Amino acid sequence: MKTILFLHAGAELYGADRILLNLVSTLNPQKFKPIVVLPTEGPLVAELRKQHVAVHVIAYPILRRKYFNVRGLFHYLKQYRRSCRQIVELVKQEDVAIIHANTLAVLEGITLKRRLRAKLVWHVHEIITRPRVVFLATAFLAGRFADQIMAVSKEVQTHLVSSKLVAPRKVRVVYNGVDTEKFKPMPVAASLKAEFQLTDDDIVIGMIGRINAWKGQMVLLRAMLPLLLANPRLKLIFIGSVFAGEEQRQRDLAAAIAHSQVADQIRLKAFRDDLPQVYQLFDVFVLPSTNPDPLPTVVLEAMATGKPVVGFRHGGVIEMVRDGLNGLLATPVDEDDLRRCIQELVANEGLRTKMGAASRVRAVQQYSPQKFSRAFEDIYNQQ
């Protein structure tokens, strides 16, 4: 049996968090023993324990913008050294064979690989475009120290290799899986409609995603304002929260909604754990990421629940959404074109139904959790 040490960048239940949860909970227990170490407490800890996965919390630093200065770098290195010692002490009785670093923001695997004499599998969920120096630095580290790099999409693979610091032979694409039994079309609960103040006549545009600099909530709001003004039946729902310390982004979005002429048609809610039900409220799912999004889990979930998807034509979305088949893709980052795509679906219920059905078929056929976990088991067996 191989013991695998998983390191991750947080403990919430956003996309990469749920992907990690799905992976460790579906590994063959006769062949693999997962140990998860997270940098903070959070709902992911409880979910892992529900699945009887060994999980520990050690406050190791995650690569964030706050460290991109001399003082920040000093604090990062100090925390890095201390936390690596703590992790080694934690697992010293375990024969760790593989370290699985889940995202480029987790660099601790580099030191732990040497200290534990283990192989390093680096699971890359990001397409880093700015600052370029960070892209080049992380590409160099992954290319230099990883024994195997797993990219969540071809777009991620291409971006990494474009640095010329990562050998193409070292990168393998494994698409994330989505639980199509958990995320599936189902009746909308009356209590949920009441909570969101929706009626059966409403047409609902929905977005789920962390509120940050590039997920595009403000872009979607600006694109939607003329449509909302023209159609009182149209509603817009945002679901998402912010990183600690970035609360101003949420306040700015709330203020922009409040000062619009259609605030009564917009709902802004914090991230929540009943997403399989929340997706049922949407007629159209939109993810207007202004930077290329590697392979957004929320798009897979929306597809599994039978929703047509609108997004910008970049990043992993172009591998998930076939333009004209299960959704519509707009020119990045063109608000007018995004509005056009949304309006095309708002105006045509038959098209929404047809594309939603195609989304469900693609999710079931292309993004099964079984295919995802089998691919990782194959990689682990090769290390």
C-alpha positions as CSV (number, residue, x, y, z in Angstrom):
1,M,0.0,0.0,0.0
2,K,1.3,3.4,-0.9
3,T,0.9,6.3,1.5
4,I,0.2,9.6,-0.2
5,L,0.6,13.0,1.5
6,F,-1.8,15.6,0.0
7,L,-1.1,19.3,0.4
8,H,-3.7,21.9,-0.6
9,A,-4.1,25.7,-0.6
10,G,-7.2,26.0,1.6
11,A,-10.0,24.3,3.5
12,E,-13.2,25.7,1.9
13,L,-15.5,23.9,-0.6
14,Y,-14.8,25.8,-3.8
15,G,-13.8,24.0,-7.0
16,A,-10.2,22.7,-6.3
17,D,-11.3,21.9,-2.7
18,R,-14.1,19.6,-3.9
19,I,-11.9,18.0,-6.5
20,L,-9.4,17.1,-3.8
21,L,-12.3,15.7,-1.6
22,N,-13.6,13.6,-4.5
23,L,-10.1,12.2,-5.3
24,V,-9.0,11.2,-1.8
25,S,-12.4,9.7,-1.0
26,T,-12.5,7.5,-4.1
27,L,-9.0,6.1,-4.1
28,N,-8.8,2.3,-3.8
29,P,-8.3,1.8,0.0
30,Q,-6.5,-1.5,-0.6
31,K,-3.8,0.2,-2.6
32,F,-3.5,3.8,-1.3
33,K,-3.5,5.5,2.1
34,P,-4.2,9.2,1.8
35,I,-3.1,11.7,4.5
36,V,-4.2,15.3,4.0
37,V,-2.5,18.3,5.5
38,L,-4.3,21.6,5.2
39,P,-3.1,25.1,6.1
40,T,-6.3,26.2,8.0
41,E,-9.5,24.9,9.5
42,G,-12.6,25.0,7.3
43,P,-15.5,23.0,6.0
44,L,-13.2,20.8,3.9
45,V,-11.7,19.4,7.1
46,A,-15.1,18.2,8.3
47,E,-16.0,16.7,4.9
48,L,-12.8,14.8,4.8
49,R,-13.4,13.4,8.2
50,K,-16.9,12.3,7.2
51,Q,-15.1,10.2,4.5
52,H,-12.8,8.8,7.2
53,V,-9.8,10.4,5.6
54,A,-6.9,11.3,7.9
55,V,-6.6,15.1,7.9
56,H,-4.4,17.5,9.9
57,V,-4.1,21.3,10.1
58,I,-0.7,22.9,10.0
59,A,-0.5,26.6,9.1
60,Y,1.9,26.4,6.2
61,P,2.1,29.5,3.9
62,I,0.3,29.6,0.5
63,L,1.8,31.7,-2.3
64,R,-0.3,34.8,-2.4
65,R,0.2,38.4,-3.6
66,K,0.8,39.6,0.0
67,Y,4.2,37.9,-0.1
68,F,5.3,39.7,-3.3
69,N,7.6,42.2,-1.5
70,V,10.8,42.0,0.6
71,R,9.0,41.9,4.0
72,G,6.4,39.4,2.7
73,L,9.1,37.1,1.3
74,F,10.9,37.1,4.7
75,H,7.8,36.1,6.5
76,Y,7.0,33.5,3.8
77,L,10.4,31.8,4.1
78,K,10.2,31.8,7.9
79,Q,6.8,30.2,7.9
80,Y,7.8,27.8,5.2
81,R,10.7,26.4,7.1
82,R,8.8,26.1,10.3
83,S,5.8,24.4,8.8
84,C,7.9,22.0,6.7
85,R,9.5,20.8,9.9
86,Q,6.1,20.4,11.5
87,I,4.8,18.3,8.6
88,V,7.9,16.1,8.6
89,E,7.4,15.5,12.4
90,L,3.7,14.7,11.8
91,V,4.4,12.0,9.2
92,K,7.7,10.7,10.4
93,Q,6.2,7.3,11.4
94,E,4.6,7.0,7.9
95,D,6.4,5.7,4.9
96,V,5.2,8.5,2.5
97,A,5.8,7.4,-1.0
98,I,4.2,10.3,-2.9
99,I,3.5,13.9,-2.2
100,H,0.5,15.3,-4.1
101,A,0.7,19.1,-4.2
102,N,-2.7,20.4,-5.2
103,T,-2.1,23.7,-7.0
104,L,1.0,25.8,-7.8
105,A,0.3,28.0,-4.8
106,V,1.6,25.1,-2.6
107,L,5.4,25.0,-2.7
108,E,6.1,22.9,0.4
109,G,6.2,19.7,-1.6
110,I,9.7,20.8,-2.9
111,T,11.3,20.6,0.5
112,L,9.2,17.7,1.7
113,K,10.2,15.6,-1.3
114,R,13.8,15.7,-0.2
115,R,13.1,15.4,3.5
116,L,10.7,12.4,3.1
117,R,12.5,10.9,0.1
118,A,9.2,10.8,-1.8
119,K,8.0,11.4,-5.3
120,L,6.3,14.7,-6.1
121,V,3.1,14.8,-8.2
122,W,2.1,18.4,-8.8
123,H,-1.6,18.9,-9.7
124,V,-1.8,22.2,-11.6
125,H,-5.2,24.0,-11.6
126,E,-4.0,27.4,-12.6
127,I,-3.2,29.5,-15.7
128,I,-1.0,32.3,-14.2
129,T,-0.7,35.2,-16.6
130,R,0.2,38.0,-14.3
131,P,2.7,38.8,-12.8
132,R,4.7,37.0,-15.5
133,V,7.6,36.6,-13.1
134,V,5.4,34.5,-10.8
135,F,4.3,32.3,-13.8
136,L,7.9,31.8,-14.8
137,A,9.0,31.1,-11.2
138,T,6.3,28.5,-10.5
139,A,6.8,26.9,-14.0
140,F,10.5,26.6,-13.2
141,L,9.9,25.0,-9.8
142,A,7.3,22.6,-11.1
143,G,9.5,21.6,-14.1
144,R,12.5,21.2,-11.9
145,F,11.2,19.4,-8.9
146,A,8.0,17.5,-9.9
147,D,8.3,13.9,-10.9
148,Q,4.9,14.2,-12.7
149,I,2.7,17.2,-13.5
150,M,-1.0,16.7,-13.8
151,A,-2.8,19.6,-15.7
152,V,-6.5,20.0,-15.4
153,S,-6.9,20.9,-19.1
154,K,-5.1,21.1,-22.4
155,E,-5.1,24.9,-21.9
156,V,-3.1,24.5,-18.7
157,Q,-0.7,22.1,-20.3
158,T,-0.1,24.4,-23.2
159,H,0.4,27.4,-20.9
160,L,3.0,25.5,-18.7
161,V,4.9,24.2,-21.7
162,S,4.9,27.7,-23.3
163,S,7.3,28.8,-20.5
164,K,9.9,26.6,-22.0
165,L,10.7,25.6,-18.4
166,V,8.6,22.5,-18.3
167,A,9.3,19.5,-20.5
168,P,6.1,18.4,-22.5
169,R,6.8,14.8,-21.6
170,K,6.4,15.6,-17.9
171,V,2.8,17.0,-18.2
172,R,-0.3,14.8,-18.5
173,V,-3.9,16.2,-18.8
174,V,-6.5,14.7,-16.5
175,Y,-9.9,16.4,-16.6
176,N,-11.6,16.9,-13.3
177,G,-14.6,14.7,-12.6
178,V,-18.0,15.7,-11.4
179,D,-20.4,13.6,-9.3
180,T,-23.3,13.3,-11.8
181,E,-25.5,11.6,-9.2
182,K,-25.1,14.5,-6.7
183,F,-25.3,17.2,-9.4
184,K,-28.2,16.3,-11.6
185,P,-31.5,17.8,-12.8
186,M,-34.1,17.7,-10.0
187,P,-37.2,19.6,-8.9
188,V,-36.6,23.1,-7.4
189,A,-37.6,23.2,-3.7
190,A,-40.3,25.8,-3.0
191,S,-38.5,26.9,0.1
192,L,-35.4,27.7,-1.9
193,K,-37.4,29.7,-4.4
194,A,-39.0,31.6,-1.6
195,E,-35.5,32.3,0.0
196,F,-34.3,33.8,-3.3
197,Q,-37.7,35.6,-3.9
198,L,-38.3,33.9,-7.3
199,T,-41.5,33.0,-9.1
200,D,-42.2,30.4,-11.7
201,D,-42.3,33.1,-14.4
202,D,-38.8,34.3,-13.7
203,I,-35.9,33.6,-16.0
204,V,-32.8,33.3,-13.9
205,I,-29.2,33.9,-14.8
206,G,-26.8,32.5,-12.2
207,M,-23.1,32.7,-11.4
208,I,-21.2,30.8,-8.7
209,G,-17.6,31.7,-7.9
210,R,-15.3,33.3,-5.5
211,I,-15.4,37.1,-5.6
212,N,-11.9,38.2,-6.6
213,A,-10.1,40.3,-9.2
214,W,-10.7,38.1,-12.2
215,K,-13.8,35.9,-11.8
216,G,-15.8,38.7,-13.5
217,Q,-18.8,39.5,-11.3
218,M,-18.6,43.2,-12.1
219,V,-18.3,42.4,-15.8
220,L,-21.4,40.2,-15.6
221,L,-23.3,42.9,-13.7
222,R,-22.5,45.5,-16.3
223,A,-23.5,43.2,-19.1
224,M,-26.8,42.3,-17.5
225,L,-28.0,45.8,-16.5
226,P,-29.6,46.7,-19.9
227,L,-31.2,43.2,-20.1
228,L,-32.6,43.5,-16.5
229,L,-33.9,47.0,-17.2
230,A,-35.7,45.7,-20.4
231,N,-37.2,42.6,-18.8
232,P,-38.6,42.6,-15.2
233,R,-39.0,38.8,-15.4
234,L,-35.2,38.5,-15.6
235,K,-33.3,37.8,-12.4
236,L,-29.5,37.6,-11.7
237,I,-28.0,35.6,-8.8
238,F,-24.4,35.8,-7.6
239,I,-23.2,33.1,-5.1
240,G,-19.7,33.5,-3.7
241,S,-17.5,34.8,-0.9
242,V,-14.0,36.4,-0.8
243,F,-10.6,35.5,0.6
244,A,-9.9,36.8,4.1
245,G,-8.6,40.4,3.8
246,E,-10.4,41.0,0.5
247,E,-13.8,41.9,2.0
248,Q,-13.8,45.2,0.1
249,R,-14.4,43.4,-3.1
250,Q,-17.7,42.0,-1.8
251,R,-18.7,45.5,-0.5
252,D,-17.9,47.0,-3.9
253,L,-20.1,44.5,-5.7
254,A,-23.0,45.0,-3.2
255,A,-22.7,48.7,-3.5
256,A,-22.8,48.5,-7.3
257,I,-25.9,46.4,-7.1
258,A,-27.6,48.7,-4.6
259,H,-26.9,51.8,-6.8
260,S,-28.3,50.2,-9.9
261,Q,-31.9,50.7,-11.1
262,V,-32.6,47.0,-10.9
263,A,-31.4,46.0,-7.4
264,D,-34.7,44.2,-6.7
265,Q,-33.9,41.8,-9.6
266,I,-30.4,40.8,-8.3
267,R,-29.5,38.5,-5.4
268,L,-26.1,38.4,-3.8
269,K,-25.5,35.5,-1.5
270,A,-22.4,34.1,0.3
271,F,-21.0,30.7,-0.7
272,R,-23.1,27.9,0.6
273,D,-23.1,24.1,0.8
274,D,-26.4,23.3,-0.9
275,L,-25.1,23.9,-4.4
276,P,-26.8,20.9,-6.1
277,Q,-30.1,22.5,-5.2
278,V,-29.1,26.1,-6.0
279,Y,-28.1,25.2,-9.6
280,Q,-31.8,24.1,-10.1
281,L,-32.8,27.8,-9.7
282,F,-30.8,28.8,-12.8
283,D,-32.1,28.8,-16.4
284,V,-28.6,29.9,-17.7
285,F,-25.2,29.6,-16.0
286,V,-22.6,32.2,-16.7
287,L,-18.9,32.2,-15.8
288,P,-17.4,35.5,-17.1
289,S,-13.8,35.0,-15.9
290,T,-11.7,37.8,-17.3
291,N,-8.5,35.7,-17.1
292,P,-8.4,32.2,-18.6
293,D,-10.0,29.9,-16.1
294,P,-8.2,26.5,-16.2
295,L,-11.1,24.1,-15.8
296,P,-13.8,25.7,-13.6
297,T,-15.6,23.1,-11.5
298,V,-18.7,25.2,-11.3
299,V,-19.1,24.8,-15.1
300,L,-18.9,21.0,-14.8
301,E,-21.5,21.1,-12.0
302,A,-23.8,23.4,-14.0
303,M,-23.5,21.1,-17.0
304,A,-24.2,18.0,-14.8
305,T,-27.4,19.7,-13.6
306,G,-28.5,20.3,-17.2
307,K,-27.8,24.0,-17.7
308,P,-26.6,25.8,-20.8
309,V,-23.4,27.7,-20.1
310,V,-22.2,31.1,-21.2
311,G,-18.6,32.1,-20.8
312,F,-15.7,33.9,-22.5
313,R,-13.8,32.0,-25.2
314,H,-10.5,31.3,-23.3
315,G,-9.1,28.9,-20.8
316,G,-10.5,25.4,-20.0
317,V,-14.1,26.6,-20.7
318,I,-13.5,26.1,-24.5
319,E,-12.8,22.4,-23.8
320,M,-16.0,22.0,-21.7
321,V,-18.5,24.1,-23.6
322,R,-19.0,23.4,-27.3
323,D,-20.1,26.7,-28.7
324,G,-23.6,26.3,-30.1
325,L,-24.0,22.7,-28.6
326,N,-24.2,23.1,-24.8
327,G,-23.7,26.8,-24.5
328,L,-22.4,30.0,-26.1
329,L,-18.9,31.6,-25.9
330,A,-18.2,35.3,-26.1
331,T,-15.2,37.2,-27.2
332,P,-12.9,37.8,-24.2
333,V,-13.5,40.2,-22.4
334,D,-16.3,41.8,-24.4
335,E,-19.2,42.8,-22.3
336,D,-21.4,43.5,-25.3
337,D,-20.8,40.1,-26.8
338,L,-21.4,38.5,-23.4
339,R,-24.7,40.3,-23.2
340,R,-25.6,39.1,-26.8
341,C,-25.0,35.5,-25.8
342,I,-27.0,35.7,-22.6
343,Q,-29.9,37.5,-24.4
344,E,-29.9,34.8,-27.1
345,L,-30.7,32.2,-24.5
346,V,-33.0,34.4,-22.5
347,A,-35.1,34.9,-25.6
348,N,-35.3,31.2,-26.6
349,E,-36.6,28.7,-24.1
350,G,-36.3,25.8,-26.6
351,L,-32.6,26.6,-27.1
352,R,-32.1,26.7,-23.3
353,T,-33.7,23.3,-23.0
354,K,-31.8,21.8,-25.9
355,M,-28.4,23.1,-24.8
356,G,-29.1,22.1,-21.2
357,A,-29.7,18.5,-22.2
358,A,-26.5,18.5,-24.2
359,S,-24.6,19.8,-21.2
360,R,-25.9,16.9,-19.1
361,V,-24.8,14.3,-21.7
362,R,-21.3,15.9,-22.0
363,A,-20.8,15.9,-18.2
364,V,-21.8,12.2,-17.9
365,Q,-19.7,11.0,-20.8
366,Q,-16.6,13.2,-20.6
367,Y,-16.1,14.1,-16.9
368,S,-16.9,11.1,-14.8
369,P,-15.3,10.9,-11.3
370,Q,-14.4,7.2,-12.0
371,K,-12.3,8.2,-15.0
372,F,-10.7,11.0,-12.9
373,S,-9.7,8.8,-10.0
374,R,-8.5,5.9,-12.2
375,A,-6.1,8.3,-14.0
376,F,-4.6,9.4,-10.7
377,E,-4.3,5.8,-9.5
378,D,-2.4,5.0,-12.7
379,I,0.0,7.9,-12.1
380,Y,0.5,6.9,-8.5
381,N,1.3,3.3,-9.5
382,Q,4.0,4.6,-11.9
383,Q,5.8,6.5,-9.2
